[in-house]
C-alpha cells in the first residue's frame, strides 16, 4: 500500500474516531445525573395538568398534588402562589406574601445560575382559573442541574450547525495541516526515489535541489554526493577501459614486430642461410636484443598486475645510495659507448647512506634513464646526479632532447599515457607511473621540468632517514 493511501486512511480513521469521541462524551455529559430545563418543564406541566383536571386551586386540594410531586423529586421546592403574591401552599412549609420586588429578586441572574456553582434557581409557571391567575414556583439548587445545560439552548438545526461549525473547523485544521505536511514530504520522497531509480553508471546524474535541513534534505544531499561520486567513477572506468584497450593494441603491435624479427632470423640460422660467422653473430645479437625487449614488455605487464593488486612491498635497509648510483652509471656508460652520447655523472665522492629499498630505487632510476635515452636521444646528452641538502636527498636524471610539451607534463606519470601515441614499439606507458609509485612508497616526490633541446630533468626528492638508525 502506498504511503499516500495509508495517509488518507489514517486521516479518515482519525476524523471518525474524533467525531465518535465527541458525540460519546457529549452524551455522557448530557446524560449525567441532575435536571435540565426540559425535565423541569415536563414536571411543571404534569403538576399544572393535574391541577387543571382536579380544579385544585385552594390549599386543601393543591397540597396532596404538590406533596406527591415533592416526594418524587425531593430536590425541588414547590410553591403555589395566588395573584396577590400570597402563598397558598409551600412544600418547604413557609407562608410568604410576596410583592413584585421579592419575586423579581428570585429571578435575577438567570440563566447564569443554571450552570453556576451552588446558586438557587427559580422557575415560574402559571395557570388561570376564572380569569384569575395562579403561579407555580419550582426552586432547586444549581448543583441539582445537569452539567450539559448549554446543549439544551439549541432549539433548531440552524442553531446546531452554527454551534457545531467552529468545532468542525477546529477538528479539521490539524488534519489539513498534517495532510499538507505529509503530502509535501511524500512529494520530496517520491522525487528522491525516482532519481535513485534512474541512477546508473551509464546515465547522466540527476541533481536534486532541496534546501531544507531535515532528514530528507540530508538524505538528498547524500544522494547528490553519491551520484557525483558514481559519475566520476564511471568516467574513470571509461578512461581506464580506453587505456586498457590502447594497452592491448600497443602490446599487440610491440610484440608482433620483434616476434616477426625473431622468427625470421631464427629461420635464417636454422636453414644455414647466413653468409659467414660475422653475419651469424649479428643475427644472434638481434635475436637476443628482441628477446630482451619482449622480456621487458612482459615485466611491465607484471608490474601492471602488481600495481592493481597493491603488492609492492618495501624492504628498507641502510644502503649507500651514492654507491648504488655509481654502479648504475657505470653500466650505462658501457651501454652508451660508441653512440656519440655525452654522459655526465655528478655523484659526490662522500658515501651517502639512506634507508631505502635498494632494488626498487634502482628500478626507478633505470626507468628514468631508459626513458631519457629513448625519448631524449636527439640531444645526445645524458646526466645522472645526486646531492644532499639538510634532511633531503636529490637524485636527478637529465637529457637535452625534444622534451615534453607543457600540456603533457601533468599526465606523464599516469598509467598507459604516452606523449606521442603515434610511436609504437616503445613500451606500454607505465614506466613513469611505476617510478612515481616507488618514490611515494619511500615518502618522497618526483618533479619534472622540461625546455625542449635545452634541459629535461626528472628530480627525485627522498627524505634522508640516516639519523633514525
TORKOL-4160 file (C-alpha; in steps of 0.2 Angstrom, whole numbers, padded with zeros to 4 digits, m for minus):
469
<pt num="1" X="0000" Y="0000" Z="0000"/>
<pt num="2" X="0007" Y="0017" Z="m0005"/>
<pt num="3" X="0011" Y="0030" Z="0009"/>
<pt num="4" X="m0001" Y="0042" Z="0002"/>
<pt num="5" X="m0016" Y="0029" Z="0003"/>
<pt num="6" X="m0010" Y="0025" Z="0021"/>
<pt num="7" X="m0010" Y="0043" Z="0025"/>
<pt num="8" X="m0028" Y="0046" Z="0018"/>
<pt num="9" X="m0034" Y="0031" Z="0028"/>
<pt num="10" X="m0026" Y="0037" Z="0044"/>
<pt num="11" X="m0033" Y="0054" Z="0042"/>
<pt num="12" X="m0051" Y="0047" Z="0039"/>
<pt num="13" X="m0050" Y="0035" Z="0053"/>
<pt num="14" X="m0043" Y="0049" Z="0065"/>
<pt num="15" X="m0058" Y="0060" Z="0060"/>
<pt num="16" X="m0071" Y="0047" Z="0063"/>
<pt num="17" X="m0063" Y="0042" Z="0080"/>
<pt num="18" X="m0063" Y="0061" Z="0084"/>
<pt num="19" X="m0081" Y="0063" Z="0080"/>
<pt num="20" X="m0087" Y="0047" Z="0089"/>
<pt num="21" X="m0077" Y="0053" Z="0104"/>
<pt num="22" X="m0085" Y="0070" Z="0104"/>
<pt num="23" X="m0103" Y="0063" Z="0102"/>
<pt num="24" X="m0099" Y="0050" Z="0116"/>
<pt num="25" X="m0093" Y="0062" Z="0128"/>
<pt num="26" X="m0107" Y="0074" Z="0124"/>
<pt num="27" X="m0120" Y="0061" Z="0128"/>
<pt num="28" X="m0111" Y="0056" Z="0144"/>
<pt num="29" X="m0111" Y="0074" Z="0149"/>
<pt num="30" X="m0130" Y="0076" Z="0144"/>
<pt num="31" X="m0135" Y="0060" Z="0152"/>
<pt num="32" X="m0126" Y="0064" Z="0169"/>
<pt num="33" X="m0137" Y="0065" Z="0185"/>
<pt num="34" X="m0147" Y="0080" Z="0188"/>
<pt num="35" X="m0161" Y="0090" Z="0180"/>
<pt num="36" X="m0161" Y="0100" Z="0164"/>
<pt num="37" X="m0174" Y="0113" Z="0158"/>
<pt num="38" X="m0184" Y="0100" Z="0148"/>
<pt num="39" X="m0186" Y="0090" Z="0164"/>
<pt num="40" X="m0192" Y="0104" Z="0174"/>
<pt num="41" X="m0204" Y="0110" Z="0160"/>
<pt num="42" X="m0211" Y="0092" Z="0160"/>
<pt num="43" X="m0213" Y="0091" Z="0179"/>
<pt num="44" X="m0221" Y="0108" Z="0179"/>
<pt num="45" X="m0233" Y="0103" Z="0165"/>
<pt num="46" X="m0238" Y="0087" Z="0174"/>
<pt num="47" X="m0242" Y="0097" Z="0190"/>
<pt num="48" X="m0252" Y="0110" Z="0181"/>
<pt num="49" X="m0262" Y="0097" Z="0171"/>
<pt num="50" X="m0266" Y="0088" Z="0187"/>
<pt num="51" X="m0272" Y="0105" Z="0195"/>
<pt num="52" X="m0282" Y="0109" Z="0180"/>
<pt num="53" X="m0290" Y="0092" Z="0179"/>
<pt num="54" X="m0295" Y="0091" Z="0198"/>
<pt num="55" X="m0298" Y="0110" Z="0199"/>
<pt num="56" X="m0287" Y="0110" Z="0214"/>
<pt num="57" X="m0283" Y="0129" Z="0217"/>
<pt num="58" X="m0286" Y="0130" Z="0235"/>
<pt num="59" X="m0274" Y="0125" Z="0249"/>
<pt num="60" X="m0284" Y="0109" Z="0253"/>
<pt num="61" X="m0284" Y="0102" Z="0235"/>
<pt num="62" X="m0267" Y="0108" Z="0229"/>
<pt num="63" X="m0257" Y="0101" Z="0245"/>
<pt num="64" X="m0258" Y="0082" Z="0240"/>
<pt num="65" X="m0253" Y="0086" Z="0222"/>
<pt num="66" X="m0238" Y="0096" Z="0227"/>
<pt num="67" X="m0233" Y="0084" Z="0241"/>
<pt num="68" X="m0234" Y="0070" Z="0229"/>
<pt num="69" X="m0223" Y="0079" Z="0216"/>
<pt num="70" X="m0211" Y="0084" Z="0230"/>
<pt num="71" X="m0209" Y="0066" Z="0237"/>
<pt num="72" X="m0204" Y="0060" Z="0219"/>
<pt num="73" X="m0192" Y="0074" Z="0217"/>
<pt num="74" X="m0186" Y="0080" Z="0235"/>
<pt num="75" X="m0173" Y="0092" Z="0227"/>
<pt num="76" X="m0187" Y="0103" Z="0220"/>
<pt num="77" X="m0197" Y="0115" Z="0231"/>
<pt num="78" X="m0214" Y="0118" Z="0225"/>
<pt num="79" X="m0224" Y="0134" Z="0229"/>
<pt num="80" X="m0242" Y="0138" Z="0225"/>
<pt num="81" X="m0244" Y="0157" Z="0224"/>
<pt num="82" X="m0260" Y="0167" Z="0222"/>
<pt num="83" X="m0261" Y="0183" Z="0211"/>
<pt num="84" X="m0259" Y="0195" Z="0225"/>
<pt num="85" X="m0242" Y="0186" Z="0230"/>
<pt num="86" X="m0249" Y="0177" Z="0245"/>
<pt num="87" X="m0243" Y="0159" Z="0247"/>
<pt num="88" X="m0257" Y="0146" Z="0246"/>
<pt num="89" X="m0245" Y="0131" Z="0249"/>
<pt num="90" X="m0226" Y="0128" Z="0250"/>
<pt num="91" X="m0218" Y="0111" Z="0252"/>
<pt num="92" X="m0205" Y="0119" Z="0262"/>
<pt num="93" X="m0218" Y="0125" Z="0275"/>
<pt num="94" X="m0215" Y="0143" Z="0273"/>
<pt num="95" X="m0230" Y="0155" Z="0271"/>
<pt num="96" X="m0225" Y="0171" Z="0262"/>
<pt num="97" X="m0234" Y="0186" Z="0255"/>
<pt num="98" X="m0223" Y="0191" Z="0240"/>
<pt num="99" X="m0223" Y="0208" Z="0232"/>
<pt num="100" X="m0216" Y="0211" Z="0214"/>
<pt num="101" X="m0199" Y="0215" Z="0220"/>
<pt num="102" X="m0197" Y="0200" Z="0230"/>
<pt num="103" X="m0202" Y="0189" Z="0216"/>
<pt num="104" X="m0191" Y="0198" Z="0204"/>
<pt num="105" X="m0176" Y="0196" Z="0215"/>
<pt num="106" X="m0178" Y="0177" Z="0215"/>
<pt num="107" X="m0177" Y="0178" Z="0195"/>
<pt num="108" X="m0161" Y="0188" Z="0195"/>
<pt num="109" X="m0145" Y="0181" Z="0187"/>
<pt num="110" X="m0155" Y="0169" Z="0176"/>
<pt num="111" X="m0149" Y="0159" Z="0166"/>
<pt num="112" X="m0132" Y="0161" Z="0173"/>
<pt num="113" X="m0137" Y="0152" Z="0188"/>
<pt num="114" X="m0142" Y="0137" Z="0178"/>
<pt num="115" X="m0123" Y="0132" Z="0177"/>
<pt num="116" X="m0117" Y="0142" Z="0192"/>
<pt num="117" X="m0110" Y="0135" Z="0207"/>
<pt num="118" X="m0122" Y="0131" Z="0222"/>
<pt num="119" X="m0134" Y="0145" Z="0216"/>
<pt num="120" X="m0153" Y="0145" Z="0219"/>
<pt num="121" X="m0163" Y="0143" Z="0203"/>
<pt num="122" X="m0182" Y="0148" Z="0202"/>
<pt num="123" X="m0193" Y="0144" Z="0188"/>
<pt num="124" X="m0211" Y="0151" Z="0187"/>
<pt num="125" X="m0226" Y="0144" Z="0178"/>
<pt num="126" X="m0244" Y="0150" Z="0178"/>
<pt num="127" X="m0262" Y="0144" Z="0175"/>
<pt num="128" X="m0279" Y="0153" Z="0175"/>
<pt num="129" X="m0295" Y="0149" Z="0184"/>
<pt num="130" X="m0310" Y="0160" Z="0180"/>
<pt num="131" X="m0298" Y="0173" Z="0174"/>
<pt num="132" X="m0289" Y="0173" Z="0190"/>
<pt num="133" X="m0270" Y="0168" Z="0188"/>
<pt num="134" X="m0261" Y="0156" Z="0200"/>
<pt num="135" X="m0242" Y="0153" Z="0199"/>
<pt num="136" X="m0232" Y="0138" Z="0202"/>
<pt num="137" X="m0214" Y="0141" Z="0208"/>
<pt num="138" X="m0201" Y="0127" Z="0206"/>
<pt num="139" X="m0185" Y="0130" Z="0216"/>
<pt num="140" X="m0169" Y="0120" Z="0217"/>
<pt num="141" X="m0150" Y="0122" Z="0219"/>
<pt num="142" X="m0139" Y="0124" Z="0203"/>
<pt num="143" X="m0130" Y="0108" Z="0209"/>
<pt num="144" X="m0145" Y="0098" Z="0205"/>
<pt num="145" X="m0145" Y="0104" Z="0187"/>
<pt num="146" X="m0136" Y="0093" Z="0174"/>
<pt num="147" X="m0118" Y="0099" Z="0168"/>
<pt num="148" X="m0123" Y="0100" Z="0150"/>
<pt num="149" X="m0135" Y="0114" Z="0151"/>
<pt num="150" X="m0128" Y="0123" Z="0136"/>
<pt num="151" X="m0133" Y="0109" Z="0124"/>
<pt num="152" X="m0152" Y="0112" Z="0128"/>
<pt num="153" X="m0152" Y="0130" Z="0122"/>
<pt num="154" X="m0150" Y="0123" Z="0104"/>
<pt num="155" X="m0168" Y="0124" Z="0098"/>
<pt num="156" X="m0166" Y="0122" Z="0079"/>
<pt num="157" X="m0155" Y="0113" Z="0066"/>
<pt num="158" X="m0148" Y="0130" Z="0060"/>
<pt num="159" X="m0143" Y="0134" Z="0078"/>
<pt num="160" X="m0135" Y="0117" Z="0079"/>
<pt num="161" X="m0125" Y="0120" Z="0063"/>
<pt num="162" X="m0119" Y="0137" Z="0069"/>
<pt num="163" X="m0114" Y="0129" Z="0086"/>
<pt num="164" X="m0105" Y="0114" Z="0078"/>
<pt num="165" X="m0096" Y="0124" Z="0064"/>
<pt num="166" X="m0082" Y="0131" Z="0075"/>
<pt num="167" X="m0079" Y="0113" Z="0082"/>
<pt num="168" X="m0079" Y="0106" Z="0065"/>
<pt num="169" X="m0066" Y="0119" Z="0059"/>
<pt num="170" X="m0056" Y="0116" Z="0075"/>
<pt num="171" X="m0056" Y="0097" Z="0071"/>
<pt num="172" X="m0051" Y="0099" Z="0053"/>
<pt num="173" X="m0037" Y="0112" Z="0054"/>
<pt num="174" X="m0025" Y="0100" Z="0062"/>
<pt num="175" X="m0029" Y="0086" Z="0050"/>
<pt num="176" X="m0027" Y="0098" Z="0035"/>
<pt num="177" X="m0011" Y="0104" Z="0041"/>
<pt num="178" X="m0005" Y="0087" Z="0044"/>
<pt num="179" X="m0011" Y="0082" Z="0027"/>
<pt num="180" X="m0001" Y="0096" Z="0019"/>
<pt num="181" X="0015" Y="0092" Z="0028"/>
<pt num="182" X="0014" Y="0074" Z="0024"/>
<pt num="183" X="0009" Y="0077" Z="0006"/>
<pt num="184" X="0025" Y="0089" Z="0004"/>
<pt num="185" X="0036" Y="0076" Z="0012"/>
<pt num="186" X="0029" Y="0062" Z="0001"/>
<pt num="187" X="0032" Y="0073" Z="m0014"/>
<pt num="188" X="0050" Y="0075" Z="m0009"/>
<pt num="189" X="0052" Y="0057" Z="m0006"/>
<pt num="190" X="0045" Y="0052" Z="m0022"/>
<pt num="191" X="0057" Y="0064" Z="m0031"/>
<pt num="192" X="0072" Y="0056" Z="m0022"/>
<pt num="193" X="0065" Y="0038" Z="m0025"/>
<pt num="194" X="0063" Y="0042" Z="m0044"/>
<pt num="195" X="0081" Y="0049" Z="m0045"/>
<pt num="196" X="0088" Y="0034" Z="m0036"/>
<pt num="197" X="0079" Y="0023" Z="m0048"/>
<pt num="198" X="0086" Y="0031" Z="m0063"/>
<pt num="199" X="0104" Y="0031" Z="m0056"/>
<pt num="200" X="0116" Y="0020" Z="m0065"/>
<pt num="201" X="0134" Y="0021" Z="m0072"/>
<pt num="202" X="0128" Y="0025" Z="m0090"/>
<pt num="203" X="0115" Y="0038" Z="m0087"/>
<pt num="204" X="0118" Y="0057" Z="m0083"/>
<pt num="205" X="0116" Y="0061" Z="m0065"/>
<pt num="206" X="0100" Y="0070" Z="m0059"/>
<pt num="207" X="0105" Y="0083" Z="m0046"/>
<pt num="208" X="0091" Y="0087" Z="m0034"/>
<pt num="209" X="0088" Y="0103" Z="m0026"/>
<pt num="210" X="0082" Y="0103" Z="m0008"/>
<pt num="211" X="0086" Y="0117" Z="0004"/>
<pt num="212" X="0078" Y="0110" Z="0019"/>
<pt num="213" X="0089" Y="0104" Z="0033"/>
<pt num="214" X="0078" Y="0090" Z="0039"/>
<pt num="215" X="0082" Y="0071" Z="0037"/>
<pt num="216" X="0075" Y="0071" Z="0019"/>
<pt num="217" X="0086" Y="0086" Z="0015"/>
<pt num="218" X="0101" Y="0077" Z="0022"/>
<pt num="219" X="0097" Y="0061" Z="0013"/>
<pt num="220" X="0095" Y="0072" Z="m0003"/>
<pt num="221" X="0112" Y="0079" Z="0000"/>
<pt num="222" X="0120" Y="0062" Z="0002"/>
<pt num="223" X="0111" Y="0056" Z="m0014"/>
<pt num="224" X="0119" Y="0071" Z="m0024"/>
<pt num="225" X="0136" Y="0067" Z="m0017"/>
<pt num="226" X="0134" Y="0048" Z="m0020"/>
<pt num="227" X="0128" Y="0052" Z="m0038"/>
<pt num="228" X="0143" Y="0063" Z="m0041"/>
<pt num="229" X="0155" Y="0050" Z="m0035"/>
<pt num="230" X="0147" Y="0037" Z="m0046"/>
<pt num="231" X="0148" Y="0049" Z="m0061"/>
<pt num="232" X="0166" Y="0052" Z="m0058"/>
<pt num="233" X="0170" Y="0034" Z="m0055"/>
<pt num="234" X="0161" Y="0030" Z="m0071"/>
<pt num="235" X="0171" Y="0042" Z="m0081"/>
<pt num="236" X="0187" Y="0035" Z="m0073"/>
<pt num="237" X="0182" Y="0017" Z="m0078"/>
<pt num="238" X="0178" Y="0023" Z="m0096"/>
<pt num="239" X="0196" Y="0031" Z="m0096"/>
<pt num="240" X="0204" Y="0016" Z="m0089"/>
<pt num="241" X="0195" Y="0004" Z="m0101"/>
<pt num="242" X="0200" Y="0016" Z="m0115"/>
<pt num="243" X="0218" Y="0015" Z="m0109"/>
<pt num="244" X="0217" Y="m0004" Z="m0107"/>
<pt num="245" X="0211" Y="m0005" Z="m0125"/>
<pt num="246" X="0225" Y="0006" Z="m0130"/>
<pt num="247" X="0237" Y="m0005" Z="m0120"/>
<pt num="248" X="0231" Y="m0021" Z="m0129"/>
<pt num="249" X="0233" Y="m0013" Z="m0145"/>
<pt num="250" X="0251" Y="m0006" Z="m0141"/>
<pt num="251" X="0256" Y="m0023" Z="m0134"/>
<pt num="252" X="0250" Y="m0032" Z="m0149"/>
<pt num="253" X="0260" Y="m0021" Z="m0160"/>
<pt num="254" X="0275" Y="m0021" Z="m0149"/>
<pt num="255" X="0276" Y="m0040" Z="m0148"/>
<pt num="256" X="0272" Y="m0043" Z="m0166"/>
<pt num="257" X="0287" Y="m0033" Z="m0173"/>
<pt num="258" X="0301" Y="m0041" Z="m0163"/>
<pt num="259" X="0292" Y="m0058" Z="m0164"/>
<pt num="260" X="0292" Y="m0057" Z="m0183"/>
<pt num="261" X="0311" Y="m0052" Z="m0182"/>
<pt num="262" X="0315" Y="m0067" Z="m0171"/>
<pt num="263" X="0306" Y="m0079" Z="m0182"/>
<pt num="264" X="0314" Y="m0073" Z="m0197"/>
<pt num="265" X="0332" Y="m0073" Z="m0190"/>
<pt num="266" X="0329" Y="m0090" Z="m0181"/>
<pt num="267" X="0323" Y="m0097" Z="m0198"/>
<pt num="268" X="0339" Y="m0090" Z="m0207"/>
<pt num="269" X="0350" Y="m0098" Z="m0194"/>
<pt num="270" X="0340" Y="m0114" Z="m0194"/>
<pt num="271" X="0342" Y="m0115" Z="m0213"/>
<pt num="272" X="0360" Y="m0110" Z="m0213"/>
<pt num="273" X="0357" Y="m0095" Z="m0225"/>
<pt num="274" X="0369" Y="m0084" Z="m0216"/>
<pt num="275" X="0385" Y="m0079" Z="m0226"/>
<pt num="276" X="0398" Y="m0080" Z="m0213"/>
<pt num="277" X="0402" Y="m0081" Z="m0194"/>
<pt num="278" X="0400" Y="m0062" Z="m0193"/>
<pt num="279" X="0383" Y="m0062" Z="m0200"/>
<pt num="280" X="0378" Y="m0076" Z="m0189"/>
<pt num="281" X="0384" Y="m0066" Z="m0174"/>
<pt num="282" X="0374" Y="m0051" Z="m0180"/>
<pt num="283" X="0358" Y="m0062" Z="m0181"/>
<pt num="284" X="0361" Y="m0069" Z="m0164"/>
<pt num="285" X="0364" Y="m0052" Z="m0157"/>
<pt num="286" X="0347" Y="m0046" Z="m0165"/>
<pt num="287" X="0338" Y="m0061" Z="m0158"/>
<pt num="288" X="0345" Y="m0058" Z="m0141"/>
<pt num="289" X="0340" Y="m0039" Z="m0141"/>
<pt num="290" X="0322" Y="m0043" Z="m0147"/>
<pt num="291" X="0320" Y="m0057" Z="m0134"/>
<pt num="292" X="0326" Y="m0045" Z="m0120"/>
<pt num="293" X="0314" Y="m0032" Z="m0127"/>
<pt num="294" X="0299" Y="m0044" Z="m0126"/>
<pt num="295" X="0305" Y="m0050" Z="m0109"/>
<pt num="296" X="0304" Y="m0031" Z="m0104"/>
<pt num="297" X="0287" Y="m0030" Z="m0110"/>
<pt num="298" X="0281" Y="m0045" Z="m0100"/>
<pt num="299" X="0290" Y="m0037" Z="m0085"/>
<pt num="300" X="0279" Y="m0022" Z="m0087"/>
<pt num="301" X="0263" Y="m0032" Z="m0089"/>
<pt num="302" X="0268" Y="m0040" Z="m0072"/>
<pt num="303" X="0271" Y="m0023" Z="m0065"/>
<pt num="304" X="0253" Y="m0018" Z="m0070"/>
<pt num="305" X="0247" Y="m0033" Z="m0061"/>
<pt num="306" X="0257" Y="m0028" Z="m0045"/>
<pt num="307" X="0250" Y="m0011" Z="m0046"/>
<pt num="308" X="0232" Y="m0017" Z="m0047"/>
<pt num="309" X="0234" Y="m0029" Z="m0033"/>
<pt num="310" X="0244" Y="m0017" Z="m0022"/>
<pt num="311" X="0258" Y="m0030" Z="m0019"/>
<pt num="312" X="0273" Y="m0018" Z="m0020"/>
<pt num="313" X="0281" Y="m0021" Z="m0003"/>
<pt num="314" X="0295" Y="m0011" Z="0005"/>
<pt num="315" X="0310" Y="m0019" Z="0012"/>
<pt num="316" X="0320" Y="m0004" Z="0018"/>
<pt num="317" X="0338" Y="m0006" Z="0025"/>
<pt num="318" X="0353" Y="0006" Z="0026"/>
<pt num="319" X="0361" Y="0007" Z="0009"/>
<pt num="320" X="0374" Y="0018" Z="0001"/>
<pt num="321" X="0364" Y="0027" Z="m0012"/>
<pt num="322" X="0379" Y="0035" Z="m0019"/>
<pt num="323" X="0387" Y="0018" Z="m0022"/>
<pt num="324" X="0371" Y="0012" Z="m0030"/>
<pt num="325" X="0370" Y="0026" Z="m0042"/>
<pt num="326" X="0389" Y="0024" Z="m0047"/>
<pt num="327" X="0386" Y="0006" Z="m0051"/>
<pt num="328" X="0371" Y="0010" Z="m0062"/>
<pt num="329" X="0380" Y="0024" Z="m0071"/>
<pt num="330" X="0395" Y="0013" Z="m0075"/>
<pt num="331" X="0383" Y="0000" Z="m0083"/>
<pt num="332" X="0375" Y="0014" Z="m0094"/>
<pt num="333" X="0392" Y="0021" Z="m0098"/>
<pt num="334" X="0396" Y="0004" Z="m0106"/>
<pt num="335" X="0379" Y="0004" Z="m0115"/>
<pt num="336" X="0381" Y="0021" Z="m0122"/>
<pt num="337" X="0399" Y="0018" Z="m0128"/>
<pt num="338" X="0401" Y="0022" Z="m0146"/>
<pt num="339" X="0384" Y="0031" Z="m0148"/>
<pt num="340" X="0390" Y="0049" Z="m0148"/>
<pt num="341" X="0382" Y="0052" Z="m0131"/>
<pt num="342" X="0389" Y="0064" Z="m0118"/>
<pt num="343" X="0386" Y="0055" Z="m0102"/>
<pt num="344" X="0390" Y="0066" Z="m0086"/>
<pt num="345" X="0390" Y="0058" Z="m0068"/>
<pt num="346" X="0388" Y="0071" Z="m0054"/>
<pt num="347" X="0389" Y="0060" Z="m0038"/>
<pt num="348" X="0398" Y="0066" Z="m0023"/>
<pt num="349" X="0414" Y="0057" Z="m0018"/>
<pt num="350" X="0407" Y="0055" Z="0000"/>
<pt num="351" X="0397" Y="0040" Z="0005"/>
<pt num="352" X="0379" Y="0045" Z="0007"/>
<pt num="353" X="0368" Y="0032" Z="0015"/>
<pt num="354" X="0349" Y="0031" Z="0017"/>
<pt num="355" X="0335" Y="0020" Z="0022"/>
<pt num="356" X="0329" Y="0013" Z="0006"/>
<pt num="357" X="0323" Y="m0002" Z="m0003"/>
<pt num="358" X="0338" Y="m0003" Z="m0015"/>
<pt num="359" X="0331" Y="m0014" Z="m0028"/>
<pt num="360" X="0315" Y="m0003" Z="m0030"/>
<pt num="361" X="0326" Y="0013" Z="m0030"/>
<pt num="362" X="0337" Y="0005" Z="m0043"/>
<pt num="363" X="0322" Y="0000" Z="m0054"/>
<pt num="364" X="0316" Y="0018" Z="m0053"/>
<pt num="365" X="0332" Y="0026" Z="m0058"/>
<pt num="366" X="0334" Y="0013" Z="m0073"/>
<pt num="367" X="0316" Y="0018" Z="m0079"/>
<pt num="368" X="0321" Y="0036" Z="m0079"/>
<pt num="369" X="0337" Y="0033" Z="m0088"/>
<pt num="370" X="0329" Y="0022" Z="m0101"/>
<pt num="371" X="0315" Y="0035" Z="m0103"/>
<pt num="372" X="0329" Y="0049" Z="m0106"/>
<pt num="373" X="0338" Y="0038" Z="m0119"/>
<pt num="374" X="0323" Y="0033" Z="m0128"/>
<pt num="375" X="0314" Y="0050" Z="m0129"/>
<pt num="376" X="0329" Y="0062" Z="m0127"/>
<pt num="377" X="0341" Y="0054" Z="m0139"/>
<pt num="378" X="0341" Y="0069" Z="m0151"/>
<pt num="379" X="0350" Y="0079" Z="m0138"/>
<pt num="380" X="0364" Y="0066" Z="m0137"/>
<pt num="381" X="0366" Y="0070" Z="m0119"/>
<pt num="382" X="0363" Y="0061" Z="m0103"/>
<pt num="383" X="0366" Y="0066" Z="m0085"/>
<pt num="384" X="0364" Y="0057" Z="m0068"/>
<pt num="385" X="0366" Y="0067" Z="m0052"/>
<pt num="386" X="0365" Y="0066" Z="m0033"/>
<pt num="387" X="0366" Y="0079" Z="m0019"/>
<pt num="388" X="0361" Y="0081" Z="m0001"/>
<pt num="389" X="0353" Y="0096" Z="0007"/>
<pt num="390" X="0348" Y="0096" Z="0025"/>
<pt num="391" X="0337" Y="0080" Z="0028"/>
<pt num="392" X="0333" Y="0078" Z="0009"/>
<pt num="393" X="0341" Y="0068" Z="m0005"/>
<pt num="394" X="0340" Y="0074" Z="m0023"/>
<pt num="395" X="0343" Y="0062" Z="m0037"/>
<pt num="396" X="0342" Y="0070" Z="m0055"/>
<pt num="397" X="0341" Y="0062" Z="m0072"/>
<pt num="398" X="0344" Y="0075" Z="m0086"/>
<pt num="399" X="0343" Y="0075" Z="m0105"/>
<pt num="400" X="0343" Y="0088" Z="m0119"/>
<pt num="401" X="0331" Y="0080" Z="m0131"/>
<pt num="402" X="0315" Y="0086" Z="m0138"/>
<pt num="403" X="0307" Y="0087" Z="m0121"/>
<pt num="404" X="0289" Y="0085" Z="m0115"/>
<pt num="405" X="0276" Y="0098" Z="m0120"/>
<pt num="406" X="0268" Y="0108" Z="m0106"/>
<pt num="407" X="0251" Y="0101" Z="m0109"/>
<pt num="408" X="0258" Y="0083" Z="m0107"/>
<pt num="409" X="0268" Y="0086" Z="m0091"/>
<pt num="410" X="0254" Y="0084" Z="m0079"/>
<pt num="411" X="0249" Y="0067" Z="m0087"/>
<pt num="412" X="0266" Y="0058" Z="m0089"/>
<pt num="413" X="0265" Y="0050" Z="m0073"/>
<pt num="414" X="0248" Y="0042" Z="m0077"/>
<pt num="415" X="0247" Y="0024" Z="m0082"/>
<pt num="416" X="0247" Y="0020" Z="m0101"/>
<pt num="417" X="0249" Y="0038" Z="m0105"/>
<pt num="418" X="0261" Y="0042" Z="m0120"/>
<pt num="419" X="0266" Y="0059" Z="m0125"/>
<pt num="420" X="0267" Y="0053" Z="m0143"/>
<pt num="421" X="0254" Y="0040" Z="m0147"/>
<pt num="422" X="0259" Y="0038" Z="m0165"/>
<pt num="423" X="0276" Y="0030" Z="m0160"/>
<pt num="424" X="0274" Y="0011" Z="m0157"/>
<pt num="425" X="0287" Y="m0001" Z="m0151"/>
<pt num="426" X="0292" Y="0010" Z="m0136"/>
<pt num="427" X="0284" Y="0001" Z="m0121"/>
<pt num="428" X="0267" Y="0002" Z="m0113"/>
<pt num="429" X="0267" Y="0019" Z="m0105"/>
<pt num="430" X="0268" Y="0013" Z="m0087"/>
<pt num="431" X="0287" Y="0016" Z="m0083"/>
<pt num="432" X="0285" Y="0034" Z="m0075"/>
<pt num="433" X="0269" Y="0029" Z="m0066"/>
<pt num="434" X="0280" Y="0015" Z="m0058"/>
<pt num="435" X="0293" Y="0027" Z="m0054"/>
<pt num="436" X="0281" Y="0039" Z="m0045"/>
<pt num="437" X="0273" Y="0024" Z="m0035"/>
<pt num="438" X="0291" Y="0018" Z="m0029"/>
<pt num="439" X="0296" Y="0036" Z="m0024"/>
<pt num="440" X="0279" Y="0038" Z="m0015"/>
<pt num="441" X="0282" Y="0022" Z="m0005"/>
<pt num="442" X="0298" Y="0030" Z="0001"/>
<pt num="443" X="0289" Y="0045" Z="0007"/>
<pt num="444" X="0297" Y="0056" Z="m0007"/>
<pt num="445" X="0291" Y="0065" Z="m0023"/>
<pt num="446" X="0296" Y="0067" Z="m0041"/>
<pt num="447" X="0295" Y="0083" Z="m0052"/>
<pt num="448" X="0298" Y="0087" Z="m0070"/>
<pt num="449" X="0304" Y="0102" Z="m0079"/>
<pt num="450" X="0307" Y="0102" Z="m0097"/>
<pt num="451" X="0313" Y="0115" Z="m0110"/>
<pt num="452" X="0315" Y="0107" Z="m0127"/>
<pt num="453" X="0333" Y="0104" Z="m0133"/>
<pt num="454" X="0339" Y="0113" Z="m0118"/>
<pt num="455" X="0335" Y="0103" Z="m0102"/>
<pt num="456" X="0323" Y="0090" Z="m0097"/>
<pt num="457" X="0325" Y="0085" Z="m0079"/>
<pt num="458" X="0316" Y="0072" Z="m0068"/>
<pt num="459" X="0321" Y="0076" Z="m0050"/>
<pt num="460" X="0318" Y="0064" Z="m0036"/>
<pt num="461" X="0317" Y="0070" Z="m0018"/>
<pt num="462" X="0319" Y="0057" Z="m0004"/>
<pt num="463" X="0319" Y="0060" Z="0015"/>
<pt num="464" X="0336" Y="0056" Z="0022"/>
<pt num="465" X="0332" Y="0045" Z="0037"/>
<pt num="466" X="0350" Y="0040" Z="0040"/>
<pt num="467" X="0350" Y="0048" Z="0058"/>
<pt num="468" X="0335" Y="0037" Z="0063"/>
<pt num="469" X="0346" Y="0022" Z="0064"/>
